[in-house]
Amino acid sequence: MPLTPEEMRALFPITRRYAYLDHAAIAPLATPVRSTMEVFLTRQAEEPFERVHWERLRGQVRSRVAELLMTRPEFITFIRNTTTGLGMVAAGLDWESGDNVVGVDREFPANIYPWMDLHRKGVELRLYRPSSGRIEVAAIARLCDQRTAFCGFPVRRRPEMVARTNRGRLRLRWSPHAGAAAPGDHRHR
């Protein structure tokens, strides 16, 4: 059952004193996250490292995230941050000269650099420039054509990317901080 805004806010002690606007870089910790980190740090400080234990734990977390996102565990990977993930996608797709990528102007610089670098392969970067701070999905759609291999833009404050691969379309959704922030059907099709 989803949390109400009040219940969610209560998970972040900082909100008792401050209005915090997360910008997806460094954020205050929710109480359950802090508790989990404390357990992890205590174990790391007091117990010997056992690879089997950590691999089992990683598998359990992968399974839980897969269940949350309605997909299979083998489709879940853990990466360091959003920028790393975008770089992996940019480097991993089969690009052809004449392909294009559509994004939003004034995106966080490190998230746009992987796409800018594709000019070496003849890939055009098309950036939508929002007017009055609003992102018009229809205007972004007009920048896309049959050669658009990747379109990445924020949807309700969550990144959604759609990429073309040699086997069809690939949809990528993620949250820099929690898979729970990316609802929807992510089953492999």
N, C-alpha and C positions, 0 to 999 in steps of 0.2 A: 504494500500500500504506500503510495507516494506521501512524502512529508508535506505538511502545510508550510507556507512561507515562515510562519512563526516558529514551527518546530525546527526547520532548517536553520534559521537564524540563531536559535538557542544552541546549536552545535558549535557555534563560533563565539567563544568568550569575548573576543575583541569587540563584538557588536554591542556589548553592554555600555561601552564608553565611546566608540567611534563608529562613524558611517564609513565603511570601507568599500571602495570600488576596485574590484580585482581587475588587473590588466594582464593576467596570465603569465606573469614572470615569477615574482615572489609573493606568496599569499599567506595570510594567517592560516594556522592549522585548525581543522575541526577537531573537537574533543576525541572522537573515535580514531582519527588518524594519529593524533598525538599518542594515545594509549597504545596503539599498535606499534608505533615507532619506539616507544619506551620498552615494550616487550622485546622487540628486535635488538635494540641496543644493549639491554641487560643480558640477553642470550649471547650476543657477540662478545661482551666483556667477560662473561663468567663461564662460558662453555667452550669446549674445543670445536673448531670448525669441522663439520661433517658434510661433505659434498652431497651425500645421499639424502640427508635431511633437507638441504636447501633445494635440491632438484625436485624432491617430492613437494615441498612447499610451493615452488614455482609452478609446478604442474597443477596443484590445487587452485592457485590463484588464476591461472590461465583458464581452467575449467569454469570457475565462477564468473569470470569476465565474459567468457563465451556464452554462458547461459544467460547472463544479463543482456547481451547484445544479440541473442538468438542466432548463434552461429556455432561452428565447431571449434574446439580448442586449437586445432592445427592452423586455424586462420588468425589466431591472436599472437601478436608479438609485442614484446616490451622494448621500447626505445627510450632514449634519453629525454627527448623533447620534440616538440612540433617541428622545429627547424630540421632536425635529423631525419624525421619521417618524410618531410617534403623533399629533402635532398635524396633520400633513397628512392622515392617515386620518380623524381626527375631523372635520376641516373638509371633507373630500372626499366623505363619504358623504351620501346623501339621507336625512335624518332626518325622522321624522314624530312628532308629539306622541303619547306612549304607547309609543314605542320604549324599550328599555332596554339598558344596557351592564353587563356583569358583569366584575368584576375582583377583586383580592385586596387586602384592607385592609393598610395599612402599606407599600404600594408606594412606591417613590421618589417624593417629592411632584411633581416636574416631570413625571413620567410619568402622573400621575393628573389633573392640572389640565385637560388638554384634555377629558377626559370629564366632569369636574365642571362645566365651562363650558356643557355641552349642556343643562343644566336650563332655560336660556333658551328652548330649542326644545321643552320639554316632555319631555325624555328623562330617564329615571330611571337613576341610578347605583346598582347593587347591589354591595356589597362583601362578599366572603366573609371571615370572620374565622377564621384558622387557630387550631386548638387544639393546644397543646403544640408549636408551631412546625412542625406538619405541614400540608401542603396536601392535602386530600382531593378528588380530581378528581370523585368522585361527588357530593360536597356542592356543588361549584361547578355541576355539571350540573343539580342541583335548583333552582338560582337562575335557570336559563335557561328561557325559554318561547318561544312563537311570536313574541313581540315583541322578543326579544333580537336586536339588530342587530350586536352586537360582544361577544366574550368574549375577554379577554386575561389570561393567567396564565402563570407560569413552568412549563415542562415540562422536567424533568431539567436545571434551571439554564439553560434556553434559553427565551426568550419565544416563545410561540406564540399567535397571534391568529387568530380566525376571524370574519369579518365577512360580513353579508348585504348584497348589493347588489341593484339592480333586475334584474340578470341572473343571480342565483344567489349562490353562496357564493364568498368571496374568502379565501384562506388566506395569511397573512403570517408568514414566519419570518425572523428575522435574528439576528445576533450583533452586539453593539456593536463588536467588535474584529475578527472574521474570519468570513467566509462559511463557512469550513470547519467552524465550530462548529455549523452548522445542517444536519445531514444529512437526507436524505429526498427524496422525489420532488416537485419543484416545477414540473413541466411544466404549461403552460397547458392547462386542460381546457375 
